[in-house]
Amino acid sequence: MAQTYDAGKIQVLEGLEAVRMRPGMYIGTTSSRGLHHLLWEIVDNAIDEASNGYADEVDVTLHQDGSASVFDNGRGVPVDTHPTLGISGVEVIYTKLHAGGKFSGENYGYSGGLHGVGASVVNALSRWMVVDSFRDWEHWQMRFASEYDPALKKVTAGIPQGPLTKIGNTRKKGTLVRFLPDDTIFEDVRFNGEQVARRLQELAYLNKGLKIVFTDERVKDPALRQKTFHYEGGIVDYVRYLNTGKTVLDDTVIYLEGQRDTTIARIAIQYTDGYTESMFSYVNNIPTGEGGSHETGFKAAFTKAFNDYARKIGALREKDNNLSGEDFREGLTCVLVTMVKNPQFEGQTKGRLGNSEVRPAVEAIVAEQLAYWLDNLKNQDVATQIVTKAVRAAQVREAARKTRDNARKANQLEAAPLVGKLAASSGRKPEDNELFIVEGDSAGGSAKQGRDRRFQAILPLRGKPLNAEKKRLDQVLSNEEFRSLITALGTGIDESFSLSGLKYHKVIILSDADQDGAHIRAILLTFFFRYMKELITAGHVYIGMPPLYKVQKGSRVWYAYDDRELSKMTREAGKGYLLQRYKGLGEMNPEQLWATTMDPAQRKLMQVSIDDAAQADRLVTILMGDKVEPRRDYISEHADFNRQDDFELPPEQLKAKENQER
């Protein structure tokens, strides 16, 4: 299938230094995201073996000791001696930066990851790593570890603990890598099992027929410890999974596949009766949340093909204008997978494909394959439903445009609804300004009085906004609360959204810590996700964290944000303290609201991010959509109704808390 893959094919571009000094340059951050990036680098190497046809199973395990291991049943890491470096292929790959078999294109047709940086960076940022290569009927192993050099007064990682050693003979084939992240580098070294499972499930969908076994040894219940992801339908199954909780127009999933030159494209599409577009694209298994040339090519060909079909069946007459791409994509759920030889990523999060040659390639593939699909008589009913939905979407879009135009003429989307409502900040620098979206007039009044008006603006909500998951754009624009919010932000909405007009770089949702407050947060986040997603992906959306308790003893005051903090503070206070539990923001006076929730020096904010756009889309539908059964199933699976929040509270504190609740 491939040319000989041995140590001589491994190219070395530069040595491994500086990784521990500047880990952010290689993995972005030392937060939880950076920690998981280590695992993804090793997983990506295993997936590359599978996507290039050398493996059909990948096993990922999170161990009790905090380490993680990844096994693939592919070719095994080369163990022979590198012709110029004089060391084994294993040592080259895991200790030399920019060393690997992916540069020339001879050993891997398509690959993800950091192109040779990943394996050595993981080693550099680990306390230890063990690599096992099962190759040519032999089992080889090499261990690496970090060591402190007293002369240099620094830790050097990735030091071989001996030569590559033959363990014995074996029938097994593949590579096993196990590593322990360095807790002196990362803020938190505990892997998130659910997050790992979600990504592995996604990879299983993207790689048709690949079996991925995930084991989390830290899980107490043996029945829940292991999950297997294996989908013979690939991205067709993925689209059906993403549409859980949605009402589909037809059970049919449109599947298109083709190749132009070295670019391969696979597309799965299914329509729902919803009003928003859910499109998820990938390049060499890497999510491209910011789109790129492959998405542009798909959209251009898709829109042209369906406009031509609409005219063919008479849904569009000669004098009618073509429908827009967004009209045809209303209610669309699409997974676009593109395989590119040398992908070039760009954008704020390196999530956009920049290769210009990919657009015409994908456009040609979609145009050809979609033409075949539309010509097939058995697809006529589905195609007609799609066109009918698009025509209706165009009518709604025109109605929404008139709503916006009329609103502007009446100053409704400029300033009128905000008179006496928005308390604007006096600062003129958007990057310094904050907008608090506050639940209720009472809390809004306290926030207006307690804020620092130089950079903090307050927008009180006088009622619950609409659930955007269930409404069309024209209905959203008719809601006064949303109109006020759109005007305050200055970004526009949906297709006209632009971050360049954003007036506040911190948008903070501030609501009560109860069910109504949680519902308002969910409604606002759904609105942002569906119509202003870039506001979230660019890191501008936050959730304010008001305290649950006030502990006072004499002149000393503590604020606790959860029961654990309450337990700690009451132990510090000793006996004789007063305990107040806040049931709403309105119970706080302006000084308290500033000190606990608005003062940048003391407050707690939770930044909203989207680590997995496809899963986020699915969960928004399940939790905010019309169907009750998927929501009930999700809550039953994930909610822990037996959790005891008060397990740390001493008896006298429990009694005080109960009195307050009464």
N, C-alpha and C positions, 0 to 999 in steps of 0.2 A: 504493500500500500504506500509506504513512504521510503525515502532513502535511509541509509544507515544513520541511526541516531546514536552518536558516541561522544566522548569528551572533546574530541577534536572540533565538533560543531559548536562548542560553547565559546562565545566571543566575550572578551573582557574589555570594557571601556575605561574604567577607572577603579581605584581601590575604595574600600569601605572605611570612611572616616566620618566625622561630623554628624552622623545620624543621631547619636545620643545628645549631642550638643544642640541640635536644631531639629527635633523630631517633627515639628510642624511642617517643615519643608517637604517631608516625605509622606506623612499620613494626615496632614491637615490640622490635627489637634491632639492634645493628650487627654481629652475628655473621654466619656464613654464612647463617643463616635469613633475616636481614634483607636481605642482599644479594640472595638469590633472590626475596624479596618484591618488590623493584623490578621484576624481570622479570615476575613474575606480574601486577603492576598493569597493565603495558602489554599483556600477553597477554590479560588479562581484558577490556580495552577491545576488542581484536580479536574475542574470542569473543562479546562482547555484540552486535557487528555481525552475527555469524553466527547466534546463537541467536534474534535478532529478524528473521531472514530476509533480511538485506541482503548477506551474504557467504557463500561456500561453500568458501573456502580461506584458510588462515593459514600463513605461513612464518616460522619462527623460526631465527635463525642466531647462533651464538657465533663471533665473529671472532678472528683471530690476535692482534689488538692488545688483547684483553681486553674489547672492547665487545660489545654484543648488539643485535640488530635484530629487529623484529617487523613483518610486513606482513600486511594483510588486504585482500581485494579488495571491500571494502564501499563506502560512499558517499563516503569521503574526509572529512577534517576541514574544517569550514567555513572559507573564506578571505576572506569578505566582512568588512566593518567592523562591529564591534559598535556598536549604536545609541547606547549611553550612554557607553561607555569610549573610543570613537574609535580603537580598535586592532583588528587582525585577529582572527578567531576562533581562529586557531592560537596567537597570542600570549596570548589570554585563557586558553585551556585549559591551556597549558603554563607559565604564569607566575603565574596567580591561584589561590590556594587556594580550594577549594569552588566551582570554576567548572566547568560541564559541561552536557551536554544530558540528564542523567538525573534531574533533580529533579522535573520536572513530570509525567513519565510520557508526554509526548506523543511523544518521539523514540525512547524505548526502553520496550517493555512490561515487560521484566524485565532486571535487570542485576546484576552482581556487583561486586567491587572496592570501593573506598572512596568511591564516589558523588561523583566530582568532585575528590577529594583526590589520587588516585593519580598522574595524569599530571604535575601540578606538583610533587609530592613527589619523584618520580623525577628530574625536572629539577634540583630543589634539591640532590639528593644525588649528582649526576653532575658530572664534570669538563666534559663537553660533551654536547650532544644535538642531533641533526639530525632535523627533521620534514619529510617529503615528503607532500604531499596531491595525489592524482590525482583531479580532480573536474571535471565538465563539460568534458571533452576538454582540460583544461589541467593542467600540472604546476607546482606551486608548492613552494617550499622555504624553510625558515627555520632558522637555526642559533642555538644558545644555548651559552654557556660560562661557567665560573666566572672571576671576576676579583678580584685582590687590591686592596683600597682602602687605600693607605698612610695616608690621613687617619684612617680609622676603625680601621686596623690589624686588618682582618678580611677574609675571603674572602666575596664575594657571588656566589651561584650563579644560574644561569638568566638571565644577562644576554643580551638579543638582540644578535647580532653584525651586525645590519643589519636592514632591513625584510624583510617577507615578499616573496620575489622569484619572479617567473614565470620558470621555466626554459624552457618551450616548450609546444608542443601534444603531446597524447598520446592514444592509444586506451585506455591503462591506466586503471583506477579503483581507488580505495582509499587506504590510509594506510600509510606506512612510517616507523617510529620507530627511530632508532639512538642508543644512549647508552653512555657510558663511566663506570662507577661511580667515585666519588671515593675513592682509596686513603687519604686522610687521615681519612675518616669510618669506613670499614669495616676490620675486623680482617684480612679476606682478601677480595680482589676477584676471585678466580678462580671462575667458575661451575663447578658440578659437572654434567658432561654427562649422566651416568646419571640424576641426580635430575631434570634438566630433561626428559629423554626420558620418564621415568615419568609426570610430570605431564601432558605433552602427549598421551601415549597415553591417559591417563585422560580428558582433555577430549574426545578424539576419540570415545571410547566414549560419553560423556555427550551428545554432540551428533551424533545419527544423520546419517550422510551427509557430515559435514564432513571435508574433507581437510586434514590438518596435516602440513607438511613440516618436518622438523628437520634442520638442517645444523650440524655441529660442525667448523669449519675447522681446529681444533687437532689433530684426529685424523690420524695419519700415513698410515694405510692408506686410500686413496681409496674402496675398496669398503665401508668401514665409516663413512664420513664423513656419509652422509645416510640418514635413515629417514623413511618415509612412513606415517602412521597414518590409516586411512580404513575405517570400519566401517558398512556399510549396515544391519547388524542392531542397531546402537546398544547399549543396555544388555543386550539379550539376548545379544549376542556377549560383552559384558563379564562376565556371570555365568558363561558357559562358560569364559572365560579364567581367572577367579578359581578355578574348580573344577579347574584343571589339577592332576593328581596325586591327585585325590580320586576315589572310586568313587561314581558317581551312582546314585540309586535308579532313575531313568528319564531318558532323554535329553530329555524334555519340559521346556521352560522356560515357566513360567506368566507371561504378560504381561498387565498390567492398565494401563489408561490412561483418564483422564477429567478433567473440569473442573467445579468448583463455584464460581460467582461468578468471581473473578479468580484463584483457586488452581488450578493444573494439577498433576496427579500422574501419574508414570509409574513402574511397578514391574515388575521382573523377578525371578523366584524359581525356583530349582532345588534339589532335595533331594539330599543325599549320605547315605552310610551312617555318617557320623561322629556324634560326640556333642556337638559344640559348635555354637553359632549364629554365623554370620558375616553381619552386617548392616552395610551401608554406605549412608549417606544423604547427600544433597546438597540444597542450596537455591541456586538460580540458579548452578549449577556450583561452589559453594563447599562443601567437605566439612564435615559437621556431626558430628564424632567424638563429641560429647557428647549427640547425639540432639536431642530437643526435641518440640514440639507435633506436628510431622508424623509422627515415629516413633510417638508415643503414639496418634495417630489410627489409623495403620496397624495397630499391634499389637492394639488393641481390636477393630477390625472383623474382622481376620484370625482372632483367637481365637474370636469369636462365630460367625462363618460356619462354621468347621470343627467347633465343638462341635455346632451345629445339624445339620450334615451327619453327624456321628458318630451322633447319635441317629436320624437319618433311616434310616441303613443298619443300625442295631441294634448298632453297636460300643459304644454307651453305652446302658444300660437306664434305665428311668424312675427307679429308686432310686439310680443312680450319680451321683456328683458330676461337674460339668463338669471337663474337663481344663484345666490351667493353660496360659497363653500360652507359657511356657518349654518345656512338653511338645511343643506343636505346632511350636516353632521349633528343636527339636533336629535338627541336620544341615542346617538351612536356610542357603542362601546367597542373600542378597537385596540388590538395589540399588534404593534408593528415591530418585527424583529429583522434587523439588518446585519449582515455579516460583511465586514469591510477589512481589507488587507492591512492597511496602515491608518487606523482612525486618528483624526486630529480633533481633540476636544477643546472647547473654549467656553466662555461665559463665566458668570460669577462663581458658579460651583463646579465648573468643568463638566456641566451636564448638557452641553449642546454640541452636536456634531458639526464640524466646520468643513469637511471635505466637499469641495464644489463638484467633483466628478460623480458624487453619489446621487445628487438630485436627478440628473437626466436618466441615470440607470434605474432608480426606483420608479420614476415617472413612466419609463418605457415598460417596465415589468407590470405595473398596475394597469396601464392603458391596455396592454395586450390581454392580460389575464381577466380583467373585468369585462372586456368586450366579449370574450368567450362565455363568461358567466351570464351576461345579460342576453346573449343570443340563445341560451338554452331555454327551451319552452317551459321546463319544469320550474324555472326561477321567475316566471313572469308575474305571478301573484305577489311574491315578496318584493320584487322590484317596483311594482306599481304602488304597493303600500308605502315604500320608502319615498317615492316621488310625491305621493299625496301628502305625506307628513311634511315634506320639505315645502310644498306649496303653502300649506297651512302655517308653517313656521315663518315663511316670508311675509304672510299677511300679519302675523303677530309682531314681527320685527318692524313692519311699517307702522303698526299701531303704537309700538313702543317709541319709535322715532318721533311720531307726532306728539306723544305724551311729553317727551323731552323738550321738543321745540316749543310746545305750548307752555310748559313749565318755565322755560327760559324767558319767554315773552312776558310772563307774569311774575318773573323774578323768583319763582318758586324753587328752582334748583340753584339759585345764586345766593340769596340771603333771606328772603322773606320768612321761611319757616324757622330760621335760626334766631330771629329777633327775640330777645328775652329768653332764649333757650340755650344757645351756645355761649359759654363764657370763654372768649378767645384769649390766647396768650398775647403778650405784648412783644415777645421776641420775634425777630424776622428771619432767624436761621432754622429751617425745617429740621436739620440734623440735631438741634438742641431741644426742639419742642416735643411735648407729650400731650396726647389727647386721652383723657379718661372718659370712657363710656360708662356712665354710672346708672345703676338700677334705682329708679324712684326719685321723686322730687325732693323728699326729705333728705336722703343721702346726697343728692345733687346739691342741695343748699349748703350742707355742711362742707362738701368738697369745694364748692366755690369760695366759701369763706376761709377754708383752711389751706388752700393751694398757694403755691408761689406763682403769681400771675405773670412773672417774667418769662416762664417757659412752659407752664402747665395750663391746658385748656380743659374745660368740663362740658360734656354733653349729656344731660340727664335724659333717660328714657322714660316716657310717661305711660308706657304700656308695653306689652310684649310685641316685638316685631313679628312679621309673618315667618313661618317656616319655609325658607327659600327652596327646600328640597321638593316641595309640593306645588310650587307656583311658577308661572311663566314670568319672563322678564318684565312684561308690561304690568303684571300684577305687583311685582316687587317695586317697580318705580311708582306705583300708585300708593304705596305705604308711606305715611308721613315720617315714621321713625327712620326708615331706610333712606328716604330722600334727604332728610337732615344729615344723616351720617355720610352719604355720598358727597353732599355739598361741603361738609366740614373737612373731609379728607382731601378733596380737590383732585382726585385721581381719575374721575370718570368710572365707568363700570363695564364689565364684560368685554366685548371686542374693542371698545374705546378706552379701556383702562390703560393708564400710563403712570409709572412710578415718578416720572419727571415732575408731575404736579403735586406730589404728596407734601402736605403742609406740616405733618407731624411724623417724625421717624420712630416714635414709640406710640403705638396704639394700644391702650391698656383697658381691658374689660374688667370692670369693678362691680361685682354683684355679691349678694348675701351668700353665706356659706350654708345654704339650705336647698331644698328641692327646687323651689322656684328660681333661685339664683343659678343653680346648675342648668336648669332648662334655658334660661336666658343666655348663659354662656354658650350652650350647645347651638342655639338658634343663630347667634351672632357668628360663631365659628363656621356654621354651615353656610351662611351668607358669604363670608369671606372666601371659603373654600370653593364655592361654586362660581362666584362672580368676580372675586379679587384674589385669586390664588397666589399671584406673585407677591402680594402683600405679606403672605405667610412665608413663602419660600425665601424671600429676601430678609426675613428675620425682624419684621416690624410689629408683629402682633404678640402681645403679652397678656397674661392673666394676673390681676392684682390679687394678693393673698392677705386678706384682712385677718386679724387675730380672732381666735375663738374665745379666749379667756383673758381677763385682767386679774392679776394677783397683786394685792396691795397690803403692805405691812408698814404702818407708820407713814413716813414720807417716801418710802421706796415703792416703786411700781414696776411690775414685770408684765410683759405681754406674751402669751403662749399661742402658737399657731396650730398646735395639735396636742393630743393627750400625752405624748412622750415629753414634749417640752413642758407641759403643765406639771407632770410628775417631777421633772428635774427642778423646776422653779420653786415648787412648794417645798421640796426637800431643802432647798437653799434658804427659803424664807423661815422655815421652822414653824412652830405653832403660833396661833394667834393672827393669822393672815385673813384677809377678806377676799372672797372669790366672786368674780362677776363673769357670767357667760354671755357673750354677745350673740343675739339672735338675728341681728341685722345691722347694716351700716348706719341706718337712721338712729340707732341708739348711741352712736358716738358723737361727741361734740367736735367742732372743727379742729381744735387742738389735738384731740386724740386721733382723729382721722389722719391728720398730717403726720403725727409722730409714729403711727403704726403702719400706715398703708401708702402714704404719698411721699414721704421724705426719702430722697434717693440714698441718703446715708444710712438709713435704718430699715427701709421696707424690704419686702420679699416679692420678687416678680418671677413668674414662670413663663419663659419664652416658648411660644408655640412653633413647632417645626413639623415638617413632613419627611420622615425617614423613608417611608414606603408609600408613594403616591397611589399605587393600585390598591393596597390594603386600606388606605385612608378613604378612598372613594367608596370601596365596598362597605366599610363600617358606617360612613355617613348615611349611605342608603339604608342599611339595616336599622340603625338607631333613629333616623329621622324620617324614613319613608312610610308609606301607607300600610305595608304588610306587617301584621302583628306576629305571625308565627316565627319568622326569622329573628325578630327582635327578642321574643321570648326564649328561643333556643340559645341565642348568644348570651343573654343574661344568665340563664341557667348554667351555661358552661363556664362563664368567667366570674360571676359574682360569688363572693365567699360570704354567705349569710351567717356563718358560724364564727366569723372573726370577732375577737374580743378586743375592742379598742382600749378598754380600761384595765388591761391585764397588769399594768405597772402601777396603777394608782393605789396608794395606801388607803386603809379603811376610812380615816377621817376625811380624806379628799373625796372619796366616792360619795360619802354622805353629803358633803358640801355641794358636790356637783348635782346630786339628785335633788337637793333642795332648790337649787337654781333652776333646774329643768321644770320642777313643779310650778 
